[in-house]
């Protein structure tokens, strides 16, 4: 009998299920009270499930007797034979298994943002398991305010997962990046060169347009916007505008797509020289005005340049004085280069050339009134009519010596001039102002003679000598060799402008209107007359030059030194010239 009891006891013990901590068991609720729930798990005693260990997903946290429930063994008291269990942890283990699988496979999971972690990120509920979302991984498509985020179901990718540390980090930004990559791969698989796509302008930059062509941005470089050169994209292109583009190239590895707008229509420069041969008169619209001319649009993306020299027969300083943007004008084609995409145009050649009958309009000797347009070192330009200007050389400004044309004329001044010569082929007219005045040389020759000592004021000093004012209209030159009996390096060693000095006339060239003076030997014996000097033999000198050459090099027609003065005049020659018998 005793043996039988032991066998029954053995049978009972073996029939009772054995569990370990961490096991997940399905049991039946047998009793419920305020603090705990008893669950039949097939053990020798019911498992104890504290109310706080119920699953957070139960509606209102309710459980009923007879209900089947899945729990996880959290602790076993061997002495008392008591098993403690948790539905919440069973739910966690079940959910964490699926999340681990998603992490390994790189799958997308969903969760709900519940609250904000200040200056760090957000807490996310992944169907009962809490995860952390760093603020930098929120993603550009979501608002950052927690009030706007709550209640939104958001897709994530798992960045980190540790069961032991219960560390779970997720990212919505990574999800967006992966989705974009998928779209890009799908897009590149569908792309073909020459394919036409409708896209949306995402941004406009100096070098082109970025176009969204289905979740990916391609670039329309500014050179592919129009068939003409563009420094920047035209203002007509704005973000969010729809635009049709053509795929011209793409690189799957680098993730780049090159697009074109201009290739949706034929190249207007093909056959351009046949449409616009040289000499053709066409109408166009001024689209831009620069310092060097105006660009005229002949047809879409085809522009020609009217250089400033071809805007008018006149001499405009600024093209805007002739044309303005938006003007409709008629021009003549000068040349058309299909290869370089350049067309040269002329506006002035649509007008009458004012030089055609220049000789008839401006006969030699005619007196005419004009306007000074420009002052230079060598003279002044005078406008006679639009496109016709003549030059008053500095020597023709006055009978006297003029240091610089600006001393007597100013731009914009109205003057009367006399026509000296006309060359229509070279488009040149020589003018004179002094020819309209009495010739002071006639009076000078009557009142002054060789060897006459005179007094005057030094008006200008050069390296080769000094100019002295004899009358209001006549100046004389004192060569550096004639200033002092002593050898001097420069006239400035002895003279300054404004000095009153005495000098003797030693030469008068009436044809060239030149007077030579000396400050040496003012009251000594006179110089040998030129005629007598020619008869008297002289000792040859190595630096002697013919007197005619020296006279011709002495002064130019306007009382100025010639360019070869310094080479032709030397102290030895001048000294020889002044030597008396």
Secondary structure, DSSP 8 states (H G I E B T S, - for coil): -HHHHHHHHHHHHHHS----TT-EEEEEEEEE-SSEEEEE-SSSS-EEEEGGGS-TTSGGG---TT-EEEEEEEEEETTTTEEEEEHHHHHHHHHHHHHHHHHHHT--EEEEEEEEETTTEEEEEETTEEEEEEGGGS-TTS-S-HHHHTT-EEEEEEEEEETTTTEEEEEHHHHHHHHHHHHHHHHHHH--TT-EEEEEEEEEETTEEEEESSSSEEEEEGGGT-SS--SS--TT--TT-EEEEEEEEEETTTTEEEEESGGGS--TTTTHHHHS-TT-EEEEEEEEEETTEEEEEEETTEEEEEEGGGT-SS--SSGGGT--TT-EEEEEEEEEETTTTEEEEESGGGS--TTTTHHHHS-TT-EEEEEEEEEETTEEEEEEETTEEEEEEGGGS-SS--S-GGGT--TT-EEEEEEEEEETTTTEEEEESGGGS--HHHHHHHH--TT-EEEEEEEEEETTEEEEESSSS-EEEEEGGGS-SS--S-GGGT--TT-EEEEEEEEEETTTTEEEEE-SSTTSS----HHHHHHS-----TT---HHHHHHHH--TTS---TTHHHH--HHHHHHHT---
